[in-house]
């Protein structure tokens, strides 16, 4: 179908405005008009092939419609689980004790490497379906659990191929070989840094959008992060960084210096870090699920007050956080960080687009992708109430997704 009209929308939250009794006109995969139904243009580009009367969908009385949500930080490409490790941690075990018992990131690397590509792909496909069925139409998806050239490149190609399948979210693939030092490089740290630098061009050719470095104690140093991120930028990858997650080691300053698209987590960021991000034009991606798990809250209000663009992410990963619902992340952001519902929704839409440095999504406006969600509610305030508001209908590029 080339032209679709969504009409009788009870409440339309566009990302920049709110209106009642609204309509959206879609041509191919783009929005050509959105606003009050009374202002609907008399002429449209072509013949309307499909009219969706939102007022008659599940008796929602018009319902709430927003842009598709954007998850700006996730790690969905892995095999196995680390639930036993989580039980140990909640019982008081230290990280060293967990690693000694065979846990930690290295355990996921071992299991992922040992999983056949078909099984791994099926697992990732099922996870991605959870995102889009919950109203997330774009997801930033990191590699980082193979930590070999062939494994990391295969993960990127897999993400690109999954994106082309029906009912999948748009995928922003991030090359995260600089996650941890793999076991076979023990004692050869410099060799691994050079290897990742060599792989960066191959990652870009395989379809990666960004390069990420986990810059923290026990991961990679600021100097190593700087070299790796600049190498990625030279081959056309956007730069992102895990910053101030556990310790302040200078990652925020590296993000500003390099010109990262986003600095993520930021639970230990201070005023100097916030100033650096602001001056560097770096978006801050906050993950309330991980903050809740760690018992540490990032300085969210200070970031907003300084003018830093805020994005939200699930930080879905096998060792800490299993959230795949961005509506839950929005609700947690309101409850934990004191954001207004509008601030949290902007962070989950336009903020996510800014963190990914894409300008074609995150709002319902002419020229934007027709990534649209009808929610099981009639007001955006329900996000603060439901803690996982249900998506009633989802359209990606104007095409309905079976939820």
C-alpha positions in Angstrom: 0.0 0.0 0.0 1.3 3.4 -0.9 -1.0 5.8 1.1 -2.4 5.2 4.5 -4.6 7.4 6.7 -4.8 7.0 10.5 -7.8 9.0 11.7 -9.9 9.6 14.8 -6.7 9.6 17.0 -7.9 10.7 20.4 -4.5 12.2 21.5 -1.5 12.6 19.3 1.9 13.1 21.0 4.2 14.1 18.1 7.5 14.6 20.0 7.2 18.4 19.7 3.4 19.0 20.3 0.2 17.4 21.5 -3.2 17.6 19.8 -6.6 15.9 20.1 -8.9 14.4 17.5 -5.9 14.1 15.1 -4.9 12.3 12.0 -1.7 11.1 10.3 -1.2 10.7 6.5 1.5 8.3 5.4 2.9 8.0 1.8 5.1 4.9 1.3 7.3 4.7 4.5 7.2 8.4 5.4 4.8 10.8 7.1 3.5 13.5 4.8 1.2 15.2 7.3 0.2 15.0 11.0 -2.0 17.2 13.1 -5.6 18.0 14.0 -8.1 16.1 11.7 -9.9 19.4 11.0 -6.8 20.6 9.2 -6.3 17.5 7.1 -5.3 18.6 3.5 -7.9 18.3 0.9 -5.5 16.8 -1.6 -3.2 13.8 -0.9 -0.3 12.3 -2.8 -2.1 9.5 -4.6 -5.1 7.4 -3.7 -5.6 6.4 -0.1 -5.2 2.6 0.0 -6.0 2.1 3.7 -7.9 4.0 6.3 -7.3 3.1 10.0 -10.0 4.4 12.3 -8.2 4.5 15.6 -11.4 5.1 17.4 -12.6 1.6 16.5 -9.4 -0.3 17.5 -10.2 -2.3 20.6 -12.6 0.3 21.7 -9.9 2.7 22.9 -11.9 5.8 22.3 -9.3 7.2 19.9 -6.3 6.2 22.0 -2.9 7.7 22.4 -0.5 7.7 19.4 3.2 8.5 19.7 6.4 8.0 17.5 8.0 4.6 17.8 10.3 4.5 20.8 14.1 4.3 20.4 16.3 2.2 22.6 19.7 3.9 22.5 21.7 1.2 24.4 21.4 -2.6 24.3 23.5 -5.8 24.2 21.1 -8.4 22.6 23.7 -10.5 20.7 24.6 -13.3 23.1 23.9 -16.9 24.0 23.1 -18.5 27.4 22.3 -16.7 30.6 24.0 -15.7 33.9 21.0 -16.1 36.3 23.1 -18.1 38.8 25.6 -15.3 38.9 22.8 -12.8 39.6 21.7 -15.0 42.5 25.3 -15.0 43.8 25.5 -11.3 43.6 22.2 -10.7 45.4 23.5 -13.1 48.2 26.5 -10.9 48.7 29.2 -12.4 46.5 31.9 -10.1 45.1 32.8 -9.7 41.5 36.1 -11.6 42.2 34.2 -14.4 43.7 31.8 -14.6 40.8 34.6 -14.6 38.3 36.4 -17.3 40.3 33.2 -19.4 40.1 33.2 -19.1 36.3 30.9 -16.1 35.9 31.4 -12.6 34.4 31.5 -11.4 30.8 34.1 -14.1 29.9 31.5 -16.8 30.7 29.1 -15.3 28.1 31.9 -15.0 25.6 32.6 -18.7 26.1 29.0 -19.8 25.6 28.4 -17.4 22.7 31.5 -18.7 20.9 30.3 -22.2 21.4 26.8 -21.6 20.0 26.1 -22.4 16.4 25.2 -19.4 14.3 21.6 -20.6 13.5 20.7 -21.0 17.2 22.3 -17.6 18.0 20.4 -15.9 15.2 17.1 -17.4 16.3 17.7 -16.3 19.9 18.5 -12.7 18.8 15.5 -12.7 16.5 13.2 -13.6 19.4 14.7 -10.9 21.6 14.3 -8.2 18.9 10.6 -9.2 18.5 10.1 -8.4 22.1 11.3 -4.8 21.5 9.1 -4.0 18.6 6.0 -5.7 20.1 6.5 -3.3 23.1 6.6 -0.2 20.8 10.3 0.2 20.2 10.8 0.7 16.4 14.6 1.5 16.6 17.2 -0.3 18.7 20.9 0.3 19.1 22.3 -3.2 19.2 25.9 -3.9 20.3 28.2 -6.8 19.5 30.9 -7.7 22.1 30.4 -11.3 23.1 32.5 -13.0 20.5 35.7 -10.8 20.7 37.2 -12.4 17.6 37.3 -10.8 14.2 35.1 -13.4 12.4 32.6 -13.6 15.3 32.2 -9.8 15.7 31.8 -9.4 11.9 29.3 -12.3 11.7 27.3 -10.6 14.5 27.1 -7.3 12.6 26.0 -9.1 9.4 23.4 -11.0 11.4 21.9 -7.8 12.8 21.8 -6.3 9.3 20.0 -9.4 7.9 17.5 -9.5 10.8 16.6 -5.9 10.2 15.4 -6.8 6.7 13.0 -9.5 8.0 9.3 -8.6 8.5 8.2 -7.3 11.9 11.8 -6.4 13.1 12.8 -3.0 14.5 15.3 -0.8 12.7 18.7 -1.7 14.0 21.7 0.6 14.7 24.5 -1.9 14.8 27.4 -1.0 17.1 30.9 -2.7 17.0 31.9 -3.4 20.6 35.0 -5.6 20.3 36.5 -3.3 23.0 34.2 -4.7 25.6 36.7 -6.7 27.7 40.1 -8.2 27.0 39.4 -11.8 25.7 41.2 -14.6 27.6 43.5 -15.6 24.7 45.0 -12.1 24.8 46.0 -12.3 28.5 49.3 -10.6 28.8 49.1 -9.2 25.2 46.8 -6.2 25.8 48.5 -4.0 23.2 48.1 -6.8 20.6 44.4 -6.8 21.2 44.1 -3.1 20.9 45.9 -3.2 17.5 43.7 -6.1 16.4 40.5 -4.2 17.2 41.8 -1.2 15.3 42.4 -3.5 12.2 38.9 -4.9 12.5 37.2 -1.5 12.6 37.3 -1.1 8.8 35.9 -4.6 8.3 33.2 -3.8 10.8 32.2 -0.7 8.8 32.2 -2.7 5.6 30.0 -5.4 7.2 27.4 -2.8 8.1 28.2 -1.4 11.5 27.0 2.1 12.2 29.1 2.8 15.3 32.1 1.8 17.4 31.9 1.6 21.2 34.5 1.2 23.9 33.8 0.2 27.5 36.1 2.7 29.3 36.2 1.8 33.0 38.3 0.0 35.6 38.8 -3.6 34.4 37.9 -2.7 30.8 39.8 -0.2 28.7 41.7 3.0 29.7 40.9 6.5 28.4 44.1 6.5 26.2 43.0 3.1 24.7 39.5 4.3 24.2 40.7 7.5 22.4 42.8 5.5 20.0 40.1 3.0 19.2 37.3 5.6 18.8 39.4 7.8 16.5 40.3 4.7 14.4 36.6 3.9 14.1 35.7 7.5 13.1 38.4 7.4 10.3 36.6 4.4 8.7 33.2 6.1 9.0 31.8 4.8 12.3 30.1 7.0 14.8 31.8 7.0 18.2 30.1 5.9 21.5 31.5 5.2 24.9 30.5 3.4 28.1 31.5 6.2 30.6 31.6 6.6 34.3 29.7 3.4 34.9 31.6 2.3 38.0 34.6 4.7 38.3 35.6 8.1 37.0 38.6 7.4 34.8 38.2 10.3 32.4 35.8 8.7 29.9 33.5 11.7 29.7 36.4 13.9 28.8 37.4 11.4 26.0 33.8 11.5 24.7 33.9 15.3 24.5 37.4 15.4 22.9 36.7 12.7 20.3 33.1 14.0 19.6 31.2 10.9 20.6 27.6 10.7 19.5 26.8 9.5 23.1 28.3 8.7 26.4 26.4 6.0 28.2 25.5 4.9 31.7 27.2 7.9 33.6 26.3 6.7 37.1 29.5 8.2 38.6 29.6 11.4 36.4 30.2 14.7 38.2 29.9 18.4 37.3 33.1 18.4 35.3 32.0 15.4 33.3 28.6 17.1 32.6 30.3 20.3 31.5 32.6 18.3 29.1 29.6 16.5 27.6 27.7 19.8 27.1 30.7 21.5 25.4 31.4 18.5 23.3 27.8 18.2 22.1 27.6 14.6 23.4 24.3 13.0 24.2 23.9 11.2 27.5 22.2 7.8 27.3 20.8 6.7 30.7 19.7 3.2 31.5 17.5 3.1 34.6 17.3 -0.7 34.8 21.1 -0.9 35.3 21.1 2.1 37.7 18.4 0.4 39.7 20.4 -2.9 39.7 23.6 -1.1 40.8 21.9 1.1 43.4 23.5 4.2 41.9 21.7 7.1 40.2 23.2 9.1 37.4 22.9 12.9 37.7 20.0 13.1 35.3 18.6 16.5 36.4 22.0 18.1 36.3 22.5 16.8 32.7 19.2 18.3 31.6 19.8 21.6 33.4 23.2 21.9 31.7 21.6 21.4 28.3 22.9 17.9 27.6 20.6 15.9 25.3 19.2 12.9 27.2 18.5 9.5 25.6 17.2 6.4 27.3 18.2 2.7 26.9 17.3 -0.6 28.3 21.0 -1.8 28.7 19.6 -5.3 28.0 22.5 -7.7 28.7 22.9 -11.2 29.9 24.7 -10.4 33.2 22.6 -7.6 34.7 19.4 -6.4 33.1 16.8 -8.4 31.0 14.5 -5.4 30.2 13.3 -5.3 26.6 10.5 -2.8 27.3 11.1 0.8 26.6 7.7 1.8 28.0 9.0 0.3 31.3 12.2 2.3 30.9 10.1 5.5 30.5 8.1 4.7 33.6 11.3 4.0 35.6 12.9 7.2 34.4 9.9 9.2 35.8 9.9 7.3 39.1 13.7 7.1 39.7 15.1 10.3 38.1 12.2 12.7 38.7 11.6 13.3 35.0 8.3 14.5 33.8 6.5 12.1 31.4 7.1 14.6 28.6 10.9 14.7 29.4 11.1 10.9 29.6 9.1 10.4 26.3 11.3 13.0 24.5 14.4 11.1 25.8 12.9 7.9 24.4 12.2 9.4 21.0 13.9 12.5 19.8 16.7 12.0 22.4 17.4 8.5 21.2 17.5 9.8 17.6 20.0 12.4 18.6 22.2 9.8 20.4 22.2 7.7 17.3 22.7 10.8 15.1 19.8 10.1 12.9 17.3 12.8 11.9 14.6 10.7 10.2 12.8 9.3 13.3 11.8 10.2 16.8 8.9 12.5 15.9 5.7 12.4 13.9 6.3 15.1 11.3 6.5 15.4 7.5 9.5 13.6 6.1 10.0 11.4 9.1 9.7 7.6 9.0 6.2 6.5 9.7 7.2 4.6 12.8 4.0 4.9 14.9 2.6 3.3 18.0 -1.0 3.2 19.3 -1.0 2.6 23.0 -3.5 1.0 25.3 -4.2 4.4 26.9 -5.7 7.7 26.1 -3.0 10.0 27.7 0.8 9.9 27.9 0.5 10.0 31.7 -0.2 6.3 31.6 3.5 5.7 31.0 4.1 6.8 34.6 1.3 4.5 35.9 1.6 1.3 34.0 5.4 0.5 34.3 5.3 -1.2 30.9 2.4 0.4 29.0 1.1 -2.0 26.3 1.4 -1.2 22.6 -1.9 -1.9 20.9 -0.7 -1.4 17.3 2.7 -0.7 15.8 3.6 0.5 12.3 7.2 0.5 11.0 7.5 2.7 8.0 3.8 2.7 7.7 3.6 -1.1 7.6 1.6 -2.8 10.4 3.6 -5.0 12.7 1.9 -8.1 14.1 2.0 -7.7 17.9 
